[in-house]
Amino acid sequence: MDYLGSVAKFAQAAKINPIERLKSLSEAADAKTRICIYGSNESVSLLAEFERQGAQLASKVSINTFMSLCSQMRKEGLNKDSIISSDDLEIVLFGPEP
């Protein structure tokens, strides 16, 4: 949850404040270490794929990978399959234009 929040904060801060961007990068690094320890194989694999793509929300492919990671983590947190629109998640996390 902390990782998703830090990425969303980074995306929003990118428009506003470079100091907040650095802070969110630090938070993301901390959260990634916890994902490596406590996350499922699927979550770690999706996080690794997002990292391979540059860990930036600069393309539709990387956004889709990040949204898959969000969905996987949400599924694990709820302990059940819960279908939610990727578009809805994207708007909630990043606003109408990520």
JOSULQUI-V591245 format. One record per residue. N is the residue number from 0. RES is the residue in one letter. PSI is psi in whole degrees, -180 to 180 (999 if undefined). OMEGA is omega in whole degrees, 0 to 359 (* if undefined). D_LAST is the distance of its C-alpha to the last C-alpha in Angstrom with 2 decimals. Layout:
N;RES;PSI;OMEGA;D_LAST / N;RES;PSI;OMEGA;D_LAST
This chain:
0;M;-41;180;18.78 / 1;D;-37;180;18.74 / 2;Y;-47;180;16.70 / 3;L;-42;178;13.88 / 4;G;-40;181;14.14 / 5;S;-36;177;14.28 / 6;V;-42;178;11.17 / 7;A;-42;178;9.26 / 8;K;-42;178;11.44 / 9;F;-44;181;10.83 / 10;A;-39;179;7.09 / 11;Q;-42;182;8.39 / 12;A;-24;179;11.58 / 13;A;-26;181;10.42 / 14;K;-14;192;10.41 / 15;I;-61;198;13.74 / 16;N;114;181;16.13 / 17;P;-30;178;17.04 / 18;I;-41;177;19.49 / 19;E;-33;177;17.06 / 20;R;-46;179;15.03 / 21;L;-41;179;18.40 / 22;K;-43;180;19.27 / 23;S;-32;175;16.24 / 24;L;-40;177;17.10 / 25;S;-43;178;20.60 / 26;E;-40;179;19.67 / 27;A;-42;179;17.74 / 28;A;-43;178;20.87 / 29;D;-45;181;23.09 / 30;A;-37;180;21.26 / 31;K;-36;179;21.27 / 32;T;-37;178;25.02 / 33;R;-35;176;25.46 / 34;I;-40;179;23.54 / 35;C;-34;181;25.96 / 36;I;-47;189;28.89 / 37;Y;-13;184;28.10 / 38;G;158;177;25.51 / 39;S;167;176;26.70 / 40;N;-41;181;27.17 / 41;E;-43;180;24.34 / 42;S;-43;179;21.85 / 43;V;-40;178;23.13 / 44;S;-42;178;22.98 / 45;L;-38;176;19.35 / 46;L;-42;178;18.54 / 47;A;-41;178;20.75 / 48;E;-42;177;19.05 / 49;F;-41;178;15.61 / 50;E;-42;178;17.63 / 51;R;-31;180;19.35 / 52;Q;5;177;16.17 / 53;G;-1;180;15.63 / 54;A;38;177;13.73 / 55;Q;148;179;10.61 / 56;L;54;187;7.22 / 57;A;-11;181;8.34 / 58;S;162;179;9.52 / 59;K;-35;180;9.65 / 60;V;-48;180;12.61 / 61;S;-36;176;11.24 / 62;I;-43;179;8.45 / 63;N;-40;178;11.55 / 64;T;-44;179;13.70 / 65;F;-40;179;11.78 / 66;M;-36;176;11.82 / 67;S;-40;176;15.49 / 68;L;-45;177;16.12 / 69;C;-48;181;14.91 / 70;S;-42;180;17.16 / 71;Q;-46;181;19.97 / 72;M;-36;177;20.02 / 73;R;-44;178;19.96 / 74;K;-45;180;22.80 / 75;E;-39;181;24.74 / 76;G;-31;180;24.38 / 77;L;-10;182;25.69 / 78;N;34;176;28.27 / 79;K;164;175;27.86 / 80;D;123;179;25.85 / 81;S;111;184;23.46 / 82;I;127;175;21.46 / 83;I;145;181;18.20 / 84;S;131;176;15.74 / 85;S;-35;177;12.84 / 86;D;-40;178;10.95 / 87;D;-44;177;12.21 / 88;L;-43;182;11.22 / 89;E;-44;180;7.55 / 90;I;-41;179;7.81 / 91;V;-44;183;10.18 / 92;L;-37;191;8.51 / 93;F;-5;184;5.12 / 94;G;-179;185;6.23 / 95;P;-18;180;6.45 / 96;E;92;181;3.84 / 97;P;999;*;0.00
